[in-house]
């Protein structure tokens, strides 16, 4: 079973998915809800349901948890935590919150190696950041079938 990774933002949600062995993460795409608090969780749940219907299925979800560089909560931390709770209610899947500090910068650096046009990189950045978040989770918790609880302090 695979794990879905999400990079939740105000206007876009980057989506990534692991392979069935939970070794590698790959970017899938970007969801564009009308507003995070309005239909973000519903759109993400629909995308996850689509993955779950595929042969390898989905066992859990990893969501990037935004924080300031010093580790303190940012304005988005509570919103993403609320999003995770709503998504868990909609999907009935376990959710892990993964520290996402500097993941967008890492994703940008990786994309810049192969794509010199910043406009095309920008369009792929959220999905690439979701893949970085998911890969970091997979690297720390290899083979883990029980993700970190959504209310933990990652």
Residue pairs with C-beta under 8 A, 6 or more apart in sequence:
1 20
1 56
1 57
1 58
1 59
2 17
2 18
2 19
2 20
2 22
2 51
2 56
2 57
2 58
2 59
3 17
3 18
3 22
3 58
3 59
3 60
3 61
3 62
3 134
3 137
3 138
3 147
4 15
4 16
4 17
4 18
4 47
4 48
4 51
4 58
4 60
4 61
4 62
4 134
5 15
5 16
5 17
5 18
5 25
5 61
5 62
5 63
5 64
5 98
5 130
5 131
5 133
5 134
5 135
5 137
6 13
6 14
6 15
6 16
6 44
6 61
6 62
6 63
6 64
6 130
6 133
7 13
7 14
7 16
7 64
7 100
7 103
7 104
7 126
7 127
7 129
7 130
7 133
8 36
8 40
8 63
8 64
8 76
8 80
8 83
9 36
9 76
9 126
10 36
10 76
11 32
11 33
11 36
12 30
12 31
12 32
12 126
13 30
13 31
13 32
13 33
13 36
13 40
13 43
13 44
13 126
13 130
14 27
14 30
14 125
14 126
14 127
14 128
14 129
14 130
14 131
15 27
15 28
15 29
15 30
15 31
15 44
15 47
15 127
15 130
16 25
16 26
16 27
16 28
16 127
16 130
16 131
16 133
16 134
17 25
17 26
17 28
17 51
17 58
17 134
18 24
18 25
18 26
18 134
18 138
19 26
19 56
20 56
22 138
22 142
22 143
22 144
23 138
23 142
24 135
24 138
25 130
25 131
25 132
25 134
25 135
25 138
26 131
27 124
27 127
27 128
27 130
27 131
28 127
28 130
29 127
30 123
30 126
30 127
31 40
31 43
31 44
31 47
33 39
33 40
33 42
33 43
36 79
36 83
37 79
37 82
40 83
41 83
41 86
41 87
41 90
42 90
44 83
44 87
45 87
45 90
45 91
48 58
48 61
48 87
48 91
48 93
49 91
51 57
51 58
52 58
58 93
59 93
59 94
59 145
60 93
60 94
60 95
60 96
60 147
61 87
61 88
61 91
61 93
61 94
61 95
61 96
61 147
62 95
62 96
62 97
62 98
62 133
62 134
62 137
62 147
63 80
63 83
63 84
63 87
63 95
63 96
63 97
63 98
63 133
64 80
64 97
64 98
64 99
64 100
64 103
64 129
64 130
64 133
65 77
65 80
65 81
65 97
65 98
65 99
65 100
65 154
66 74
66 76
66 77
66 80
66 100
66 101
67 73
67 74
67 77
67 99
67 100
67 101
68 74
68 101
69 101
69 102
71 101
80 97
81 97
81 150
84 95
84 97
84 150
85 150
87 95
88 94
88 95
88 150
94 146
94 147
94 149
94 150
95 147
95 150
96 137
96 141
96 147
96 148
96 149
96 150
96 154
97 148
97 150
97 152
97 154
98 133
98 134
98 136
98 137
98 148
98 154
99 136
99 154
100 129
100 133
103 129
103 132
103 133
103 136
104 125
104 129
106 129
106 132
107 125
107 128
107 129
107 131
107 132
108 121
108 125
108 128
110 128
110 132
111 121
111 124
111 125
111 128
112 121
115 121
115 124
137 147
141 147
141 148
148 154
